[in-house]
Amino acid sequence: MEKNWKIETLAVQAGYEPGDGDPRILPLSQSTTFKYNDVQSVADLFDLKKSGFFYSRLANPTVDCFEKKIAAMEKGVAAVALSSGQAASAYSLLNIARCGDHVLALSSLYGGTVSLFTNTLKKAGIEITFVTPDASYNEVCAAIRPNTKAVFIESLANPALIVADFEIYAKAAHAHGLPLIVDNTFPTPVLCNPFDFGADIVTHSTTKYIDGHATSVGGIVVEKGGFDWGCGKFPEFTEPDESYHGTVYTRDFPDCPFSVKLRVQLVRDYGIPMAPFNAFLSHIGCETLPLRIERHSENALEVAKFLKQHPNVSWVNYPGLPDNPEYAKVQKYFRNGMASGVLCFGVKGGKAAGERAMNALKLANIVVHVADVRTGVLHPASMTHRQLSDSELIAAGVSPDLIRLSVGIENVEDIKADLDQALRA
Ligand SMILES: *Cc1c(COP(=O)(O)O)cnc(C)c1O
């Protein structure tokens, strides 16, 4: 791999580098285990003296190549692939924070992340408080406590479609010696590299654009490298881990202590690694990611403009529209000003009229999914967010009439025609 390869080249070439006579395509190592000729070889692997494979809960050759591809595309030093985006969010924090610690997060996060933070991590003794996306630098700093261990944000919030002001959170986190974690699922590394804007850890639900074909649920955590874990706040990184023969992660793995610790503690003990077959499919999906994201973004902008002038549409939210409040941040942080493929809109007549329009769609499918090649719609108020009251929906940035449209890579005229006939039905 060449150091200066650009994102389109990395998407195709990074990760798997076959040797002489090897298969050209990344092989699927659908094997739980690996054969060795002598006991010492396996002992050395267990002792982390050598790198290699012995059991697919911890590492697998197919998964390893997928991890290397995403790490390269995000310009990170290492990555750990997991069975879902939820696992990636959970492990990115559990690797840093423990019972009694606090984490600061953005209130516009994906609903599943908010649920994880306010229910399950809370039960584990990790307290998470939220700041609103309009918080100033001073307000973010004021929300940081002596026991805060990380700041967690989402680069392009699903489904609120708010672009994070990276500089505020990076500056506030670093002024307090904390890592900034960024869920970069919606822009993908094609549109945005959070490490360029101060992030220290990036997470993804690879289920979305990275796989891109709706075949595989998966997640990944990527480490930038170079974060100072030695400031005294993170003893688990700098003191011997007795569960692993006294390993000191910052001393023994100075390049990627976060990733090694995550793998040998959390993946060893809780499991939930990415399955090899899902890594195989996601690795292939990733090869066309730059092409797909370009088309998703072009189509979404065109559809947003179309919906905006439609007589039966009351409002449209797409950060790629020049009059959208997020537009300036899209120009600043996202490559070529592209804003990815998801937009939200409301139908005149509210929730009931929106449901009628959705039922009348032919090309666009009603699915609990976003970010694959097919155009899909979801009505959060009656689907993903149906446990919430109307006032809770508003607080989550989800109005009762909000329809989330994930614009696919079909011909945009066909997508517009389908929406038009459904809105008139
Ligand atoms: C879908 C999603 C997740 C959760 O990922 P799963 O793969 O469904 O577990 C996390 N963050 C964002 C932004 C998402 O869109």
The ligand as a Tripos MOL2 file, in Angstrom:
@<TRIPOS>MOLECULE
LIG
   15    15     1     0     0
SMALL
NO_CHARGES

@<TRIPOS>ATOM
      1 C1        -27.4300    2.1300   12.5410 C.3       1 LIG1
      2 C2        -26.5490    2.9990   13.3310 C.ar      1 LIG1
      3 C3        -25.8880    2.5380   14.4750 C.ar      1 LIG1
      4 C4        -26.0940    1.1390   15.0100 C.3       1 LIG1
      5 O1        -25.5770    0.2070   14.1270 O.3       1 LIG1
      6 P1        -26.1110   -1.3050   13.9910 P.3       1 LIG1
      7 O2        -25.1820   -1.8500   12.9690 O.co2     1 LIG1
      8 O3        -27.5390   -1.2450   13.5730 O.co2     1 LIG1
      9 O4        -25.9460   -1.9410   15.3320 O.co2     1 LIG1
     10 C5        -25.0310    3.3980   15.1410 C.ar      1 LIG1
     11 N1        -24.8550    4.6630   14.7160 N.ar      1 LIG1
     12 C6        -25.4860    5.1520   13.6280 C.ar      1 LIG1
     13 C7        -25.2420    6.5450   13.2080 C.3       1 LIG1
     14 C8        -26.3530    4.3410   12.8990 C.ar      1 LIG1
     15 O5        -26.9840    4.8380   11.8200 O.3       1 LIG1
@<TRIPOS>BOND
     1     1     2 1
     2     2     3 ar
     3     2    14 ar
     4     3     4 1
     5     3    10 ar
     6     4     5 1
     7     5     6 1
     8     6     7 2
     9     6     8 1
    10     6     9 1
    11    10    11 ar
    12    11    12 ar
    13    12    13 1
    14    12    14 ar
    15    14    15 1
@<TRIPOS>SUBSTRUCTURE
     1 LIG1         1 GROUP 0 **** ****
